[in-house]
Every structure is written in C-alpha cells, then in structure tokens.
Amino acid sequence: MDYRRWGGEYLTEARRLKKRVDLLRRRLKEVSGNEEVLLFRRAAMLEAMYLECLHTGLDLTGRAEKIEAERKAEP
C-alpha cells in the first residue's frame, strides 16, 4: 500500500475544501437572515470535512515516512 500517495490525495482534497470554506466565509459577510444560517451550516460542514481530510492525510504521510525509515534501518 502506498501511504504517501494515499495521504497526498487526502491533502489535495483538504486544500480544495479549505479554498471552498474560505470562499463561503467571505460570502457570509454579504448575507443575512436565513441565507446566512444556511451558509454558515454549509461552511461548518465543509470545514469539518477539511479537518478530517487534513488529519487523515498527515497521518498517512507520517506512516509512510515511518515505514521508509524502518526499511532504511534494516540490515
């Protein structure tokens, strides 16, 4: 299993989600009422997805580094 590639895919998706969250947060300043509530909920959900992808991506790439270090240390 290629943890580095898999982690990279998660980190790429995290970057996409972060850009979208940032865009929604900027739009929040321009709306009010029910639209604001819906937009805030959407941004919060996407931010949770972003954090999950970021955490998973970092975990997987860290696991890849650990495996590579162990392989180099083997005789």
C-alpha positions in Angstrom: 0.0 0.0 0.0 1.4 3.4 -1.0 0.6 5.5 2.1 2.5 8.5 0.7 0.3 8.7 -2.4 -2.9 8.0 -0.5 -2.0 10.7 2.1 -1.2 13.1 -0.8 -4.7 12.6 -2.2 -6.3 13.4 1.1 -4.1 16.5 1.5 -5.1 17.6 -2.1 -8.7 17.2 -1.2 -8.2 19.1 2.1 -6.7 22.0 0.1 -9.8 22.1 -2.2 -12.1 22.0 0.8 -10.2 24.8 2.5 -10.5 27.0 -0.6 -14.2 26.4 -0.6 -14.6 27.1 3.1 -12.7 30.4 2.7 -15.0 31.4 -0.1 -18.1 30.6 1.9 -16.7 32.5 4.9 -16.2 35.6 2.7 -19.7 35.3 1.4 -21.1 35.1 4.9 -20.2 38.8 5.3 -22.5 39.7 2.5 -25.7 37.8 3.5 -28.1 37.8 6.4 -31.1 36.1 7.8 -32.0 32.5 6.7 -29.4 32.6 3.9 -26.7 33.4 6.5 -27.8 30.5 8.7 -27.7 28.0 5.8 -24.4 29.3 4.5 -22.8 29.1 8.0 -24.1 25.5 8.4 -22.6 24.6 5.0 -19.3 26.2 5.8 -19.1 24.4 9.1 -19.8 21.0 7.5 -17.1 21.6 4.8 -14.7 22.8 7.5 -15.2 19.6 9.4 -14.6 17.6 6.2 -11.4 19.7 5.6 -10.1 19.0 9.1 -10.8 15.2 8.7 -9.0 15.1 5.3 -6.1 17.1 6.7 -5.7 14.9 9.7 -6.0 11.7 7.7 -3.6 12.9 5.0 -1.0 13.9 7.6 -1.4 10.6 9.4 -0.9 8.6 6.2 2.1 10.5 5.0 3.6 10.2 8.5 3.0 6.5 8.4 4.8 6.4 5.0 7.8 8.2 6.5 7.9 5.8 9.4 7.8 2.8 7.1 10.5 4.2 4.9 12.7 5.0 7.9 12.3 1.4 9.2 13.2 0.0 5.8 16.4 2.1 5.6 17.3 0.9 9.1 17.0 -2.8 8.3 20.3 -4.5 7.6 
